[in-house]
């Protein structure tokens, strides 16, 4: 490859003919060989900008020491503290630092993994075969395929352009899409906006299709910002994290005030300054919830990874929070609620109607008339030939498994398979009648027209919605040849369309015109016939819709398909019951006020355009709903952005729709949306469990210390004990709650109100009751132990054991803020293991004599253990009673 021309910044590419460009890049129209791709990838590097410096593990580790309190505590204990106590403090603090490091490291790596999963792809020709590859693996010399809606992955020179237009506003500021061609241009210094034979990384194809050979990748592109292609998970903080930051600051301020009061009171009672200083800082370190945002990030990121395994790829972490609040899902029909394996079932011409056997993409089947097998007539053969020629899909057989599948649109695939059943092969037809022009399908025109060269001149073929195609026809093909299409004939065809649609068949019309040009191809056409196709509902979709009903989530079908087809599928899925069905034209006639008034009663929208989707979303949001909306086309982007949860299709969706959406379905399956909603609800519930447990524990700890100070008692815990309690409760048990299994009734609850946040009145009351009861029990136990004649060390140890056990019991109680602790009490295996491990450590600290001095513990008698256990057990019935009142609405709404 010519080194001088391997850089996309060279101005020469647009001045060279296509064959010279291919020669200079040592490429061909059939693309590169895999061995050459590997060589060039090693030579030029991946097709991406130089990444920003990733945070190294060492930086994350040292970042744990940015907490001023930890540094002061380590310094004081190391230089002026007691030797054994200083070592104990240092060891516990280092464990806490290690835990913080693990949390942040996992969060950082989880986000990186999500970015890799969300990376964009591009279709290229390699060794003559179409393959889809990650955009970062594109190399100079690759031949890219471009279709409307694709985002260009690198700078390239066009080698084929069929009505191709690109939006280059991000690069040139040109607000109007630019027409593209393949002709060489003069002037090496031609402005980028005038290089009509070039496409540039980061721009978007808005119309038509084309092929282009890559001339520059990565840092060698004109666009220079290709990293923006990454459908990345945003690293900014989610609303929940921002909320928790505020909560953390308030709690930290309150903790510092209380700690300062405790330290001051101790000094007034004559306790040593150094001892109180170490104790005060240790207490502050223990009760300030500095790990809240990090744990939330981990929970969200891990949840997103679980969603990805369930075929839902989330681009933005805030979307996870919103998913749990979804109250309406507006779903496309084809491929999402249905299998997207279209099969032609009926063939209609003005002469007769035939049934077609066979299913799926296997090109085997028969044509029958009233149960008897027949051969297709000349008119039916012409209908099938036209349907195949006006389609872009290809029928491909898997060499390994022998299975047939479609590359391209499933509807076009069904027509190609039907033609193959009549002996008409798509590849042979394309050679016999080469395509020389086309008018691509758009959601607005609802039709596609192609122009072909034949022995008798140029012939146009069109396929699309029957109403649209019939509007273009003035004649029809019959057994007697072409005859005029009368109003009666037109009405008869439309009546047939209604009958076929009533059988849940998707109906497309096909027409032709001889001696046509692109300018007049869609006028005065000849109607050839109708093809009726069925796309059976996905078996899992019906079950998923039933789950939505149980979860209080409304499901609405919104499709461009025929009204009767949409209603038939809705009925089969159990959707179309008491509500209304509305078409696009009817929606046009409705004012925004009327739509807002009626939107909750409409269950099926048919023949809609992307602009209608935007209106539906807006109306739902004005009614207070959290709306999820599916979309796959370029023009769906506004509705996807407007929706609370925009959902793009991973298989059929364009790059533009995926970038606009918050979530992409990798399997285009409605059940995956419901699975993502369930995951979203579960993640939010687990974060709530973690917060209730952690903050309730902190209230109990600081309440105990404050109560003892106010009562004039000795401090009930040492600095080392306080730090250990923080490590034992904030550590493994708290993290185990963040991965708690979902509750049984999670998808039987109404959607959570997105505006209420996590700290609802019931949550705050339950959390406060747990903290205050812990304070009362432990303070009472400490006071009783002292008055019963036990020494301070023994009383402190009993209080220490009781405090730790109470928080372990809380961990099980806070697995639900509504269900009894006795309901599946040990369902969380990670919590069971964490508590088992921490119990072993607690017994070891109390029973092992060498640890008595550093931890300030005492070997408890059997009665002491039983008293501490009995006192700590009281937390469970107290929280059970609180939940009982909560379930009955005494504390306000549960959600």
N, C-alpha and C positions, 0 to 999 in steps of 0.2 A: 504494500500500500504506500502511496506517495506520502512521505512524512510531512511535506509542506502543506498538504491538503487534508491531513487527518485531524486538523483542529477546526472546530466549528466557527471559531472567530475569523477564519479566513473568509474574505468577501468573494471568493472565486466560484463557489459552488453554484450560485444562481445563474452564472454566465455560461455554464457548460451544458452541452447536450446530455441527455439521460445516459446514453451508452458510454460516454466519456466518464461521467461520474461513477458509474458502476465499475468501469475498468480501473479508474484511479483508486477505488476502494477495494479492488480485488474481490468484487461481489458479483452476483448474477440475480435475475428476477426470481430464481428458485431459492435465494437466500444463501446463508453460510452453512458449512459443514460444522458439526458439533466440535470436532477437534480444533478447527480454526477459531470457533467461539471461545473455547477455553484459553487458547493462546492469546487472543485479543483481550480477554477479560483480565488475564494476568498482566498484560502489557499496559492497558489503559486504565485499569481499575474499575470498580463498580460505578454504575450510573447514578451517582448521588453526590451532593455537595459534601465537602469535608465536614464531618460531624463535629458538633461542639464537644469540647472535652467532657468525657463522661466522668462522673464522680467516682473516684477510686475507693476501694475498700478502706485504705488507710485514712483517706480524708473523712470518710463516714465515722471511722473509729475515733479519730482525734476530735471530730465534731461533738462527740459525747461529752467532752470535757469543757465545752463552752458554758455549761451551767455554772455560774459563779458560786452557788451554794455548795456544789460538789467539790469545787477546787478549794474553797475555804475550809470545808470539813476535813478534806484529806490533809491539807497543810497543817491545821491546828492539831489534829490527832497525831500526825507524824512527828511534829517537832516539840509539842508541849504536852501531849496527852500521855496517859498511862500506857506502858508498852503493850501489854496483852490486849487492852481495849482498842488501842490504835490499830493493831494488826487485824482484829476482828472487824472494825469499821472499814478498814481498807479492803479487806476481802469481800465484804458485803457490797460495798460501793462498786468494786470492780465487777462483781456479778451483775449489778444493776446496769453498769456501763455496757457489759457484754450483751445483756438482754436488749438494751436500746440499740446497740449496733446491729444485732440480728434483725430487729424490727425494721430499721431504716434500710438495711441492705436488701432485705426481702422486698420492701416496697419499691426501691429503686429498680431492682431487677425485674419485678413484676411489671412495672410500667414499660421497661425496655422490651420485655417479651410481648406485651400488647402492641407496641409499635411495629414489631416484626410481623406479628399476625395481621396487622392492618395495612401492611404495605401494598401499594397498587400493583396491578399486573398490566401486561401489554400482549397483544397477539402479534406474532411474527411468522414469517415464512423461513423455515430452516430445512434444508435438504428437500425442498419441494413440498413440505407438509406444514399445515397451520398448527402452531403450538402456542399455548398461553404460558408466559413466563413472568416472574417478578420483574418489575421495571428496572430494578437495580442491576439485573443481569444483561441488560441491553448493551451491545457493543457497536462501534462504527462498522458499517457494512451490513448490519441487520436490515431486513426488509420488513417494515411495520405495516400492519393493516389498520386503516382508520375508518370509523363509522360515526354517524351523528351521535353526539353525546360522549365520545371518547376524549380523554385528556391526553394531549400529545406528550410522550414520555421523554423525548430528546429532540435535538435539532436534526432535521432531515430534508433531503431533496426529493420532491415528488417525482414518481415514475409513472403514476396513474392517477387521474383525477376525474371523477364522475360527479358533476354538480357539487363538488366539495366546497364548503364554506367554513371559515374558521373565525372564532372570536379571539382577536389578538389584543383586546383592550388592556389586559394586564401588562403587555409588552410595549405596545405602541401608543396606547390611549385612544385608538380608533374604536368608536362606539358601535359602528356598523360592521356586521360580519363581512369578511373579505373573501371574494371569489378566488379560487386557486386553479392553476393549470400546470402543465408540464413543460411549456416552451422555455428555452433559454432566454435570458434577458441581457441587455447591454448595460455597461457601467458597473465597474467593480464596487464603487462607493454608493450604490443605490441604497436609499433608506430602507430599513427593515420592513416598514409598512408597505413598500412597493415591490418587495421580493415575492411575487405571487406564485412562484414555483417552489417556495420553501415553506416548511412548517417548523415551528419553534417550541421547544419544551415549555410546558406550563400553559400553552394556549389550548383552546377547546374547539373540536369539530362540532359545528352546529347543524350541518346539513350535508347530505350526500355521503360519498365514501371515496376512499383512495388508498394508494400504496406509496410508501416513501422509503428511501434508503437512508439509514442513519449516517450522519456525517460528523456528529460530535456528541459526546455524552458527559455527564457529571459536570465538573468544573469547566469543561470546554464548550458549554452551551451558551447561546446568546442570552437566554432568559436569566441564567445566573442564580435562580432561586428555586431550583427543582426540588429542594427539600420540602417545599410547601405542598408537594404532591402527596407526601405521606399522610395517610388518613390516620393521623396520630391521636393518641389519647392525650387530651390537654393536660399539661402539668400544673395548671392553675388550680387553686383551691376550690373545692366544691362548696355550695352553700352550707352544708352540714359542717364541714371543716371550719369555715369562717365563724359559724355559730359557736363551735366548740372552742375556737381561739378566744372568743369573748368570754365564754363561761370559764375557761382556764384562767384568764387574767383576773376575773372577779374572784374566783376561788383562791388564786394565789395572793391577791391583796388581802382578802379576809384571813387567810392562813397566816400571813406575815403579821397582821395586827394581833391575832390571837396568840401566836408564838411569842411575839414581843411582850405581850401582857404576862404570859406564863413565865418567861425568863425574868421579867422585872419583879414579879411576885416572889419568885424563888430567891432572888438576890436580896429582897427586903427581909426574907426570913433567915438570911444569913448563910445561904448555900454558896459554895465557892463559885467565883465568876467564871473560871475556865470550864468547870463542870456544866454550868448552866448554858454557857455559850455553845459547847459541843452538843448538848442536848437540844437546844433551841434550833440549831442549824439542822440537826438530824431530823427533828420533827418537821421542819419546813421542807426538807428534801422528800420526806415520806408523804406529806399530805398535798403538795403541789402537783396536780395531775399533768405533768409536762408531756406524758406519752400519749395523751388523747388524740391529737391530730395524726400521729404516726400510725396508731392502731387503726384509726378510721381509714387511712390510706391503704393499709394492708388489707383490711376487710373488703373495701371497694375493689381493689385491684385483683384480689384472689377471686372475688365474686365474678368479675368480668372474665377471668380465665375460665371459671366454671361455665359461664354463659357461652363462651366460645366453643367449649366441648359439646354444648347443646345447640350449636349452629347459629348462635346469635353473637355477632361481633360488635361490641360497644366501643365507640370512638371517644366518648366523653364521659368521665366519671360522674358528673352531676346527673347524667341520664339514668344511672343506676338508682339514685334516690327517687327520681321522678317515676320510674317504672312501677314502683310499688303503689303509686297513687293513681295509675291509669284507670279511668272509668269508662272510656269508649275506645274501641279499636275499629278504625275504618280500614277495611281490608280489600285489596284487589281480589278478584275471583280466580282468574286464570293462573295456574301454577302455584298459587298460594293456598287457596281453599281446595283447588282441584289438583290432579296428578300432573297436569301439563304434558300428557301423552295423547295428543289429539289424534283421532282416527276418523276418516271420512266414512260415514254410515249411509248417506243417501246422495244420489246424483240426480239432479233435475235438469231436464231440457224442455223446451216448449212442446216436445213430442211425448215424453213419458218420464217416469221417475223410477230409478233403479235403487235397489238395496246393495250395499257393498259389505262383504264379510271380511273377517280378519280383525285383529286388534294390535295395538301398539305399532312398532315400526318395522315389523317383519313384512317384507313386500310379497306376501302371499295372501290370496283371497279371491273371491269370485263375485261376479255381478249377477243379480237375480231380479226377475220381474214376477211378482206374485208367487214367489217360492220356487220358480223354475230358473235354472242357470241360463244366462244369455251372454252373447258377446256384445261389447259396446258398439253402438252404431257410429256412423261417420261424425254425427253431431257430438256425441258423447266423447269420442276420441279427440275431436277438436277442443272440446271443453277441458279435458284432462291435459292435453298438450299445452294449451294456453296457461292453465293453472301452474304447470311445472315451470314454464319459461318465465313467468312473472314472479317466480320465487327465488330467493337467494340461498335457501337452506340446501344442505347436501346430505344424502343418505350414505352412511359409512358403516362398514362392518369391522368389528373388532377381530383382528387376526387371532388373538390368543383365545378368546372365549367364543368367537363365532356369533356374538350378539350384534344386532343392528341398532344403531343409534343415529340421532340427527345432530348435525352441526348447524346451528342456526335456530330460527324461530320454529317452535313446535307446530304452529298452525300451517306454516309453509311446508313443514316436514310431512304433515298428514296428506297434503295435496300431492307431494312428490311420491309418497308411498302409494297413494291411490293410482297415480299415473303408472307407476312401476307394475302394479297389479294388472294393468292393461297392456304391458309390454313396452311402455314408453320410459326409457331411461333418461334421467336428467342430464347426465354428462354427454350423452349422444345428441340430445336435443340442443344443448348449448353449442355444440360444434356445428350442427346442421343449420341452426338459426342464431348466429352470434348476436349478442346484445350490443347495441351501438349507442344507447342512451337510456336514461330513466328519469322518472319523477318520483323520488322516494316517498314512502309512507310517512305521514305525520299524524299525530293524534287529532289535529284540527281537520285535515282533509279526509281522514279515514279511508284512504285508498293508496294504491301504488300502481304506477304505469311504467312499462318498459317498451323500448323500441328495438326491433330486430331486423336484421338484413336477411331477406329470403330471395329465392330465385325469381319471384314475381314482384319484387320491390320491398319497400319498407313497411313492416306491419307492427302495429302497437297492440299490446295486451294490457289489460287492467284487471285488478282484483280489489275488492273492498266491501264495505257495508252495502247491502242490496239497495237501500234507498239512494245512496250516493251514486252507485254505478248506474242505476236505472235513470237517474236524472241526466246522465251523459249519453243515453242510448236513444236512437230514433228508429232502430231496426232490430230484428231478432232472427237468429238462424234456426230454420226448421228443416224438415225433410224435403221441402220444395225449394230450399235455398233461402236467401235473405229476403225477408218480407218486412213491411212497415210495422212498427210497434204501436198499436192503438192504445187508447186509454183503457179499454176493456182488457187487452192483453197485459198491460202494466198492472192493472188491479188484480188479475188472476195470478201474476207472479208474486205480488205482495201478499196475497192470501196464502199462497204456498209457503212463503217465508214465515208467516204467522203460524201455520200448521207445524212446520219443521221446528221453529223456535219453541212452540208449545210442548214439543217432545224433548226439550232440553238440548236441542242441537244448536250449535253455533253455525250460523249461515253466512257464507260469503258468495258474492256474485262475481262472475267473470265476463269480460267483454273484449271485443277486438275491433280494430280499424285497419283497413288496408290503405296503401298509399298515404301513410301518416308521417307527420313530423312532430317533434316535441312540442311545437307551438300549438298544433291543432289536435294532438292525439286524444285528448279527453273530451272532444266534441263529436257529435254524430257517430257514436260508436254502435256496434252490433252486439246485442245481448246474446251470450252463449249458453248460460245456465247457472245453476246454483249448486253449491257443495254444502251438505249438512254434516257437521262434525260434532262429536261428543268428547268431552274431557271429564271423565268420572271424578267425583269428589274424592279427596284423600280420605282413607279410612280413619286416620288419626284426627282429621279436622273436626269431625262431628263430636268426638269425645272432648276435644279441646274447647269447642264452643259450649258444650255442657258445663265444663269446668268454669268457663267465663261467667255463665249464668249463675252458678253457685257463688262465684266470687264477686257478684254485683257489677260485672263489667259487661256493658252492652257491646254487641258486635254488629257492625253495619257493613254491607257489601257496597263497594263503590267501584264501578267497572265501566269500561267503554263498550261492553258487549250489548247485545240486543236485550230489550226489556224482558221478553218472555223467557229467554235463556237464563238471564240473571235470576228471575223469580223462581224458575224451576229448580235451579241449583240451590237457591236459598231455602226452598221448601224441603228439598232432600236433606239439607243439613240441619233442619229444624230451626231456621232463622226467621222465615217469613210467616209470622203468626197474626198478631193483631195490628201490626203497623202498616205503613203506606209504602208504596213504591213510586219513585219519582224519576222522570227522565231528564236528560240535559236540557232539552228545549223547555220543559215545564219549569225547570230550575231557573232558566233565563227569565221566565215571566214572573218569577217571585221576587219581591223586593227583599232587601236585607232584613227588614223588620218581620216580614212574613216567614222567611226562612228561620230566623231566630226563634219565632213563636212555635214553629212546627218541627224543628229539627229533631227533637227527642222522639217524635212519633214516626219518623221515616227510617225504614229498615233496609231498603234497597235503592241504590242510585244506579241508573244505567245510562248508556250513551253519554257519559260525562266527559268533559275535557279537563285538562289540568287546572284551568282557571276555576272550574266548578269545585274542585277539591279544596282550593284555597278558601272559597266562600263557606263550604261546609265546616272546615276546621275553625274558622273565625266564629261562626254561629255557635258551634259547640262550646268554644272557650267563653263566649259571652254568657252562656248558660251555666258557667261554673264548672265545666267538665275538664278533665285532663285527658287530652285526645292524642292517640297514636294514629299515625297515617302512613300507609304504605305507598311506594312510588318507585318507578324504574326509569322514566324518561327524563330527557333534558328539561322539559317544561314542568316536570313535577317538583323541581327544586324549590320554588317559592312555597308550595304547600308543605314540603318536608321541613323546611326551615321554620315555618310558622307553627307547625304542630309541636306539641309538648315533647313528643317522641316521634321523630321522623324515622321511618324504617325503609331502607333501600333493599332492593333485591340483589343478592350477590351473584346470581347466575345470569339473569336477564337484564340487570340494572346497568345504567351507564355510569361512567366515572363521575359525571357531574351530580347525578342523584346520590351516589354513595358519599360524595364529599359534603353534600348538603344535609345528609341524614345523621342522626345521632347513633343509629344502629343499623347494621347490615345483616341480613339473613343469608348465611352461606348456602342454605338449601332451598330458599324461597318458600318455606313451608310455614303455614299459619300456626301449626302446633309449636313451632320454635318461638313465636311471639309470646304465646301463653307461658311457655317454659321460662322465657326471659322475665316476664312479669312475676312469676313465682320466685325466681331467683332474686329479683329486685326486692320483693317483699321480705324474703328470708334474710337478705343482707341487712336491710334496715332494722329488722327485728333483732338480729344478733348484735348490731351496734348498740341498740337500745339496752339489751341485756348487759352488755359489757359496761356501759355507762352507769346503769342503775347499780350494778355490783360495785364498781370502782368508787363512785362518788358516795354511795352509802357507807362503804368501808372507811373512806376518808373522814366522813362526818363522825363515825363512831370513834375513830382514833383521836381526832382533835377534841371531840366532846369529852372523852375520858380524861385527857390531860387538863383541859380547861376546868372540868368539874372538880378534879382533885385539887387544883390550885385554889379555886374559889372556896372549897371546903377546908382549906388549910392542911390537907393531907400531904404526906411525902409523895414524890413523883412515882406513879404506879408502874412505869417502865423505864428502862435504861435507854441510852441513845442507841446502843447496839440492838436492843430488842425492837425499838421503833423501826430501825432500818430493816431488820429482818422481817417484821410483819409486812412492811411495804413490799419487800422482795417476794415474799411468799404469796401475797394476795394479788399484787399487780403483775406478777409473773405468769407462771404456767396456768393457774386456774382462770385468770382473766382472759388470756389468749385462747384458752379452750372454749370459753363462751363465745368468742368471735367466730367459731366454726361450729356452733351448735346446730344439730339437725333441725329442719323446719318443723313447726308444730303441726299437728294433724289437721287443725281447722284453718290453716293459713289461707287456703283458697276457698274457704267458706265465709270469709269476712268481707265486709264492704270495703271499697278502696279507702285508703287513708287520705285524709285531707292534707294536701301538699302544703297548705299555709300554716298548719299548726306546729310544724317542727317536731323535734323528738321529745322535748320536755313538756309533755301535756300535763294537765293537773293530776291525773291518776299516777303518772310516772313519778312526778315530784313528791306526791304524798307518800307513795310506797317507798321511795328512796329515803325520804326523811324519817318515816316510821322505823325503817330498818336501822338507820344510823342512830336515832335517839334511843331505841330499845337497847342497842349494843352499848351505848354510853351508860344507860341506867343499870344494866345487868353487870357490866364490868366494874363500874364505880361502886355498886353495892357489894359485889364480891370482894373487892379490895378492902373496903371499909370493914366488912364483916370479918375478913381474915385477920386484919390488924387487931380488932377488938376481941377476937377469940383467943388471943395470946400467941398467935403465930408470929414469927419474926418477919421483918420487912422483906427479906430475900424470898421467903416462902410465899408471902402474900403477893409479891410482884410476879413470881413464877406462875402462881395460880391464875392471876389476871392475864398474864402473857398467854398462857395456854388457852384460857377461855376466849380471849380476843381472837386468836388465830382460828379456833374451832368455830366460833360464831361466823366468821367470814367464810369458812368452808361450807357451813350450812347455808349461808346466804347464796353462795354460788349455785347451789341446787335450787333454792327457792326462786332466784331471779332468772331461771331458765325460761320462765314465763311470767308475764305481769298479770295473767288472768287465770290460767289453769293451775290446779293443785299440784303441789310438789310430788304427790303420790302418783300422778299420771306419768307413766314412763320415766321414773326417776333416774334411771341409769342409762338412758338412751345415748348420752354423749360419752363415747368411750374415751375421748381425749381428756375430758374433765375427770372421769374416773381415774385415769392413770395419773393425772396431775395431782389430784387430792391424795391418792395412795402414796405417791412420792413425797409430797409435802408432809403428810402425817408421819412417814418414816423419819424424815429429817427432824420434825418437832420432837418426837420421842427420843431421838438420838441426842438432841441438844439438851433436853431436860435430864435424861438418864445417864449420860456419859460424863463422868466426873471431870476429865480434862477440859471440857467445854463450859463448866460452871463459871469459872472466873471471867473469861472473855464475854460471855453472854449474860452474866449476872443471874444465872438460873440456880435452882435448888432442886435436889432429888425429892420429888413429891411422893407422898405415901399413896396407897391405894385409895383411901378416903378422899384425899386431896384431888386425885384424878377424877373420881366419881362426882365430886362436888363441881369441879370445873366443867366436866362434860354435861352434867345436869343443867348448870346455869346456861351454857351455850346452846343447849337444845331448845330452850324456850323461844329462841328467835323464830323457829319454824311455825309453831301455832300462832304467834303474833302476826306474822306475815300472811298466814293462811286466812286468818280472820279479816285482815285488811283486803286481801284479794276477794273474799266473799262479799264484802261491802262494795268493792269496786265493780264486781260482776253485776251487781244490782243497781249500778248507776249512782251510788252515793257520792262518788268523787267527781262526777261529770262523765263526759264521753270517753270511751276506751280508746278511740282512734285519735 
